[in-house]
Amino acid sequence: MTHATAVPTVALHDGIEIPQLGFGVFLVPPEDTREVVEEALRAGYRHIDTAAAYGNERGVGEAIAASGLAREEVFITTKLWNASQGFDSTRVAFEKSLGRLKMEYVDLYLIHWPVPSRDLYLETWGAFEQIYEEGAARTIGVSNFRIEDLERLESEAHRRPTVNQIELHPRLQQRELRDWHAERQIATESWSPLAKGELLSDATIGEVAARYGKTPAQVILRWHLQLGNVVIPKSVTPERIRDNIEIFDFELDNGDMQAIERLDAGERTGPDPAVFVEP
């Protein structure tokens, strides 16, 4: 039996509310996805983040269908892969994603990467706007967009994104981009929120965790929440899946937040959006 944890929501500028803590399935093998997502739903997650490129949309859809939860109880995000950018190809790819999920709509649809060298994201966004207007995506956003990419959408598109999902963790805090988002009411969503586990042995994080009787991962996720970020940790381990949602019974004080802020080093664990073009 599933139970919902009281996860706060972030109100997007179009009125849609997104659960602030979600569950990511990047690198979850397709054959394991249904079981892992079912475990997340049992733990109380109601926001699942997948992508066409992950190859596991089908397992996400199967887990939701098997959960007994009503479709509207779960917030589903998926993403358009780079090779599918362009107006017509976006429409085709979106329908394929819906087919794999076995859903009539998604809650959030994202352009996965800007791929500025191909110069297709504006045309692609036009298809996203159409998908939104048709009600097949309740809200639309982008992922890995830089300020210059967002400025172009702002000047040339009809709608602005509600979300930008970016690599963000204590060693890559993206302050300038977060401030830009905040000025325009675009939600910041953090992927790789734990820096692929590299931060779990950090001495500063460890000291904070010991004071609160929490794990390093719980402290980092709490830091994200207190910044106002939407955050989507991923794990395939049931205990960690459960631990990652047990972060609503404590609050970091200002000194702890500042100590974590000082860990910023501009270090990426993933690709640079300025040059990433993998098809």
LOPA-289317 format. One line per field, with one value per residue (C-alpha): residue in three letters; residue number from 1; x, y, z. Coordinates in steps of 0.5 Angstrom, whole numbers, plus 500, padded with zeros to 3 digits. Example, Ala and Ser with C-alpha at 12.3 -4.5 7.8 and 13.67 -1.06 7.14 Angstrom:
code = ALA, SER
pos = 1, 2
x = 525, 527
y = 491, 498
z = 516, 514
***
This chain:
code = MET, THR, HIS, ALA, THR, ALA, VAL, PRO, THR, VAL, ALA, LEU, HIS, ASP, GLY, ILE, GLU, ILE, PRO, GLN, LEU, GLY, PHE, GLY, VAL, PHE, LEU, VAL, PRO, PRO, GLU, ASP, THR, ARG, GLU, VAL, VAL, GLU, GLU, ALA, LEU, ARG, ALA, GLY, TYR, ARG, HIS, ILE, ASP, THR, ALA, ALA, ALA, TYR, GLY, ASN, GLU, ARG, GLY, VAL, GLY, GLU, ALA, ILE, ALA, ALA, SER, GLY, LEU, ALA, ARG, GLU, GLU, VAL, PHE, ILE, THR, THR, LYS, LEU, TRP, ASN, ALA, SER, GLN, GLY, PHE, ASP, SER, THR, ARG, VAL, ALA, PHE, GLU, LYS, SER, LEU, GLY, ARG, LEU, LYS, MET, GLU, TYR, VAL, ASP, LEU, TYR, LEU, ILE, HIS, TRP, PRO, VAL, PRO, SER, ARG, ASP, LEU, TYR, LEU, GLU, THR, TRP, GLY, ALA, PHE, GLU, GLN, ILE, TYR, GLU, GLU, GLY, ALA, ALA, ARG, THR, ILE, GLY, VAL, SER, ASN, PHE, ARG, ILE, GLU, ASP, LEU, GLU, ARG, LEU, GLU, SER, GLU, ALA, HIS, ARG, ARG, PRO, THR, VAL, ASN, GLN, ILE, GLU, LEU, HIS, PRO, ARG, LEU, GLN, GLN, ARG, GLU, LEU, ARG, ASP, TRP, HIS, ALA, GLU, ARG, GLN, ILE, ALA, THR, GLU, SER, TRP, SER, PRO, LEU, ALA, LYS, GLY, GLU, LEU, LEU, SER, ASP, ALA, THR, ILE, GLY, GLU, VAL, ALA, ALA, ARG, TYR, GLY, LYS, THR, PRO, ALA, GLN, VAL, ILE, LEU, ARG, TRP, HIS, LEU, GLN, LEU, GLY, ASN, VAL, VAL, ILE, PRO, LYS, SER, VAL, THR, PRO, GLU, ARG, ILE, ARG, ASP, ASN, ILE, GLU, ILE, PHE, ASP, PHE, GLU, LEU, ASP, ASN, GLY, ASP, MET, GLN, ALA, ILE, GLU, ARG, LEU, ASP, ALA, GLY, GLU, ARG, THR, GLY, PRO, ASP, PRO, ALA, VAL, PHE, VAL, GLU, PRO
pos = 1, 2, 3, 4, 5, 6, 7, 8, 9, 10, 11, 12, 13, 14, 15, 16, 17, 18, 19, 20, 21, 22, 23, 24, 25, 26, 27, 28, 29, 30, 31, 32, 33, 34, 35, 36, 37, 38, 39, 40, 41, 42, 43, 44, 45, 46, 47, 48, 49, 50, 51, 52, 53, 54, 55, 56, 57, 58, 59, 60, 61, 62, 63, 64, 65, 66, 67, 68, 69, 70, 71, 72, 73, 74, 75, 76, 77, 78, 79, 80, 81, 82, 83, 84, 85, 86, 87, 88, 89, 90, 91, 92, 93, 94, 95, 96, 97, 98, 99, 100, 101, 102, 103, 104, 105, 106, 107, 108, 109, 110, 111, 112, 113, 114, 115, 116, 117, 118, 119, 120, 121, 122, 123, 124, 125, 126, 127, 128, 129, 130, 131, 132, 133, 134, 135, 136, 137, 138, 139, 140, 141, 142, 143, 144, 145, 146, 147, 148, 149, 150, 151, 152, 153, 154, 155, 156, 157, 158, 159, 160, 161, 162, 163, 164, 165, 166, 167, 168, 169, 170, 171, 172, 173, 174, 175, 176, 177, 178, 179, 180, 181, 182, 183, 184, 185, 186, 187, 188, 189, 190, 191, 192, 193, 194, 195, 196, 197, 198, 199, 200, 201, 202, 203, 204, 205, 206, 207, 208, 209, 210, 211, 212, 213, 214, 215, 216, 217, 218, 219, 220, 221, 222, 223, 224, 225, 226, 227, 228, 229, 230, 231, 232, 233, 234, 235, 236, 237, 238, 239, 240, 241, 242, 243, 244, 245, 246, 247, 248, 249, 250, 251, 252, 253, 254, 255, 256, 257, 258, 259, 260, 261, 262, 263, 264, 265, 266, 267, 268, 269, 270, 271, 272, 273, 274, 275, 276, 277, 278, 279
x = 500, 503, 502, 504, 509, 507, 512, 511, 510, 513, 508, 510, 508, 502, 499, 501, 504, 510, 512, 519, 522, 521, 525, 529, 530, 537, 541, 536, 536, 529, 528, 529, 525, 518, 520, 525, 519, 514, 519, 519, 511, 511, 516, 511, 514, 509, 514, 517, 522, 524, 526, 526, 534, 533, 530, 526, 519, 515, 517, 515, 508, 508, 509, 504, 499, 501, 501, 493, 494, 490, 494, 493, 496, 503, 507, 510, 516, 519, 524, 525, 532, 537, 536, 529, 529, 525, 518, 515, 520, 518, 511, 513, 517, 512, 507, 512, 514, 506, 505, 511, 508, 501, 499, 494, 498, 505, 505, 512, 515, 522, 527, 533, 539, 539, 544, 546, 550, 544, 540, 533, 531, 527, 523, 523, 520, 514, 512, 512, 508, 503, 503, 502, 496, 493, 493, 498, 503, 500, 506, 513, 520, 527, 533, 541, 539, 544, 542, 543, 539, 533, 534, 533, 527, 524, 525, 522, 518, 510, 511, 517, 519, 516, 522, 530, 532, 540, 546, 546, 549, 554, 560, 556, 551, 549, 548, 547, 543, 538, 538, 536, 530, 528, 527, 523, 519, 522, 523, 530, 530, 537, 539, 545, 543, 549, 554, 554, 555, 562, 559, 557, 564, 565, 568, 563, 557, 559, 560, 553, 550, 553, 550, 543, 543, 542, 546, 550, 545, 539, 543, 545, 537, 535, 540, 537, 530, 531, 534, 527, 530, 526, 530, 530, 535, 536, 537, 536, 537, 530, 533, 536, 530, 526, 532, 532, 524, 526, 528, 522, 523, 529, 532, 539, 540, 544, 551, 550, 547, 553, 558, 555, 555, 562, 563, 562, 567, 564, 565, 561, 560, 556, 557, 557, 551, 555, 558, 554, 551, 551, 545
y = 500, 507, 513, 520, 524, 531, 534, 542, 544, 550, 554, 555, 562, 558, 556, 549, 546, 542, 537, 540, 533, 528, 522, 521, 515, 517, 511, 506, 500, 499, 492, 495, 501, 499, 496, 502, 507, 502, 503, 510, 511, 507, 511, 517, 520, 523, 526, 522, 525, 521, 522, 519, 518, 514, 508, 507, 511, 505, 502, 509, 508, 501, 503, 508, 504, 498, 503, 504, 511, 516, 519, 526, 524, 523, 529, 526, 529, 527, 530, 531, 528, 532, 528, 529, 537, 541, 542, 536, 531, 534, 532, 525, 524, 527, 522, 516, 518, 518, 511, 509, 512, 509, 516, 521, 527, 529, 534, 537, 536, 539, 540, 536, 540, 547, 544, 551, 549, 546, 552, 548, 550, 555, 551, 546, 550, 552, 545, 545, 551, 547, 541, 546, 549, 542, 540, 534, 537, 541, 545, 546, 548, 547, 543, 545, 552, 558, 565, 566, 561, 563, 570, 568, 564, 570, 575, 570, 565, 566, 563, 563, 556, 555, 550, 550, 543, 544, 541, 544, 542, 545, 545, 548, 553, 557, 563, 567, 563, 562, 569, 570, 565, 568, 575, 571, 566, 560, 555, 552, 544, 541, 535, 531, 534, 530, 531, 523, 522, 526, 530, 525, 524, 532, 534, 540, 536, 531, 536, 539, 532, 529, 535, 534, 526, 526, 523, 527, 526, 528, 535, 536, 535, 540, 545, 545, 545, 551, 555, 554, 549, 543, 537, 530, 525, 518, 512, 504, 502, 502, 505, 511, 512, 512, 516, 522, 523, 524, 531, 535, 534, 539, 545, 548, 554, 560, 558, 551, 554, 559, 553, 549, 556, 556, 549, 552, 551, 551, 544, 540, 532, 532, 536, 543, 545, 550, 545, 538, 535, 528, 526
z = 500, 498, 503, 501, 505, 506, 501, 500, 493, 488, 485, 477, 474, 470, 476, 476, 483, 482, 488, 491, 492, 486, 485, 479, 474, 470, 469, 473, 468, 464, 467, 474, 473, 475, 481, 483, 482, 486, 492, 491, 491, 497, 500, 499, 493, 488, 483, 478, 473, 467, 460, 453, 453, 459, 456, 462, 461, 460, 467, 470, 467, 469, 476, 476, 473, 478, 484, 485, 485, 481, 475, 478, 484, 481, 478, 471, 468, 461, 457, 449, 447, 442, 436, 436, 436, 431, 430, 427, 430, 437, 436, 434, 440, 444, 442, 443, 450, 452, 448, 453, 459, 457, 459, 456, 458, 462, 468, 465, 459, 458, 452, 455, 452, 448, 443, 441, 435, 432, 433, 433, 440, 438, 433, 438, 443, 438, 438, 446, 446, 442, 446, 452, 449, 447, 454, 453, 458, 464, 464, 459, 461, 459, 462, 462, 459, 460, 461, 453, 451, 456, 454, 446, 448, 452, 446, 441, 444, 446, 453, 458, 461, 468, 470, 468, 470, 471, 475, 481, 488, 493, 489, 483, 486, 479, 483, 477, 473, 480, 481, 473, 474, 480, 477, 472, 476, 473, 478, 479, 479, 481, 478, 480, 487, 491, 485, 484, 491, 491, 496, 501, 504, 504, 511, 512, 510, 515, 521, 519, 519, 525, 529, 526, 527, 519, 513, 509, 503, 507, 509, 502, 500, 505, 503, 496, 499, 503, 497, 494, 489, 486, 487, 484, 488, 485, 488, 487, 494, 498, 504, 501, 497, 504, 507, 502, 503, 511, 510, 513, 520, 521, 518, 517, 521, 517, 519, 516, 510, 509, 511, 505, 500, 501, 498, 491, 486, 480, 479, 474, 474, 468, 461, 459, 456, 452, 448, 449, 442, 443, 439
***
